[in-house]
Amino acid sequence: MGLKYRLTIMSFLQFFVWGAWLITISNYWFGTKHWSGGEFGAVFSTLGIASIFMPTITGIIADRWVNAERLYGILHILSGMAIIYCTQVTNPDTFFWVMLVAMCFYMPTISLSNSIAYNALKSNNFDVVKVFPPIRVWGTIGFIVAMWVTNLTGNKATTNQFIISAFASFALGIYSFSLPKCPPQKQTSNNSSWIELFGLNAFKLFKSYKMALFFIFSMFLGAALQLTNMYGDTFLDDFKKVPEFAGSFVVKYSTIIMSISQFSETVFILAIPFFLKRFGIKNVMLISMIAWVLRFGLFAYGDPAGNLWMIIVSCIVYGMAFDFFNISGSLFVETNTDPTIRSSAQGLFMMMTNGFGAVLGSIISGFIIQKYFTHDNIKDWHSIWITFSAYSLVVAILFAVFFKHKHDPSKLTTINH
């Protein structure tokens, strides 16, 4: 089997594992267990909490001591064991801790999968900018397939969603040991400093003004990444409280409407090589930020009747907003860091976006929505989305002004060397 096909299977299973329960866990939580919303918010925060420290720690381990593909496989097997244990949990407090353990094992595999793919492609002289996005798109397809498998088999409100995820995780864990070797890049000497000894070199990237600024903006944008995952389906479902929209297609099939966002991702991931070569990494990341402005702004003015097109376009724009920053940001880290800290640098990027950014975004947005935009248990969605859109616009303007990065097409075309 060719290298690209082997990496495609890895990418597909990587996100199939997540998609089997991420979208449908709320149905299990509220519909089957009848647990509270506050406790559900805590469980959702485990993704961000785990992303604050685990990707960096596992990245350091992969850079210093253990082959990345082996560590990747071990983490997936451990994650699968934790996820399958969710089927035995009978109270929300215990569920939180079990899910936190599962996410501590799962979240770092996202950045490790990037490191494994980049290393394998470059070692075989592939153009990473051209070849990686079509491989990565199968991750989104895996997420969609898992989501539909869980729904169509009638398991979106049962523990079977965790079993589906766990067995996919076990399969990927075993498969990982057959992937191309991605060994540690540098050995320490007797004269190594304690920073080198413990693999903390990636944190030196903060000494670079450009890299520090990149990571700070990654955190700011990371605050926006999970907002529509957290509130999007609830926003559409809340239209049932408006008599004229109560029986609309959007209310009845809100999850299907939201899934347009994932289908959109598959298109925009494939478009990334063209945009990177044409506009450069900085401008692609800026396009992503502007897309977030549109994503939230269109939601603010959309409705299930005359302005349904705004909701649909918002879901389409999501693909550009989400993937243009995540993948171009990952490539920026790859092209601007030393190979000896490849995995830990990718982990650092994920820590800032899916870790600090996601946690801060969840906490702050929850506080703002509850304090300023909720009256008599009714959310003022128009003002909520306008606020999020304005926030994204400010981040985009600041990024355009302060982040300096010269577009060098030759650097992108020689990334495989």
Secondary structure, DSSP 8 states (H G I E B T S, - for coil): --HHHHHHHHHHHHHHHHHTTTTTHHIIIIIII---HHHHHHHHTHHHHHHHHHHHHHHHHHHHTS-HHHHHHHHHHHHHHHHHHGGG--SHHHHHHHHHHHHHHHHHHHHHHHHHHHHHHHHTT--HHHHHHHHHHHHHHHHHHHHHHHHHTT-TTSTHHHHHHHHHHHHHHHHHTTS-----S----TT--HHHHTT-GGGGGGGSHHHHHHHHHHHHHHHHHTHHHHHHHHHHHGGGGSGGGTTSHHHHTHHHHHHHHHHHHHHHHHHHHHHHHHHHHHHHHHHHHHHHHHHHHHHHH--SSTTHHHHHHHHHHHHHHHHHHHHHHHHHHHHSS-GGGHHHHHHHHHIIIIIIIHHHHHHHHHHHHHHHSEETTEE-HHHHHHHHHHHHHHHHHHHHHH------HHHHHTTT-
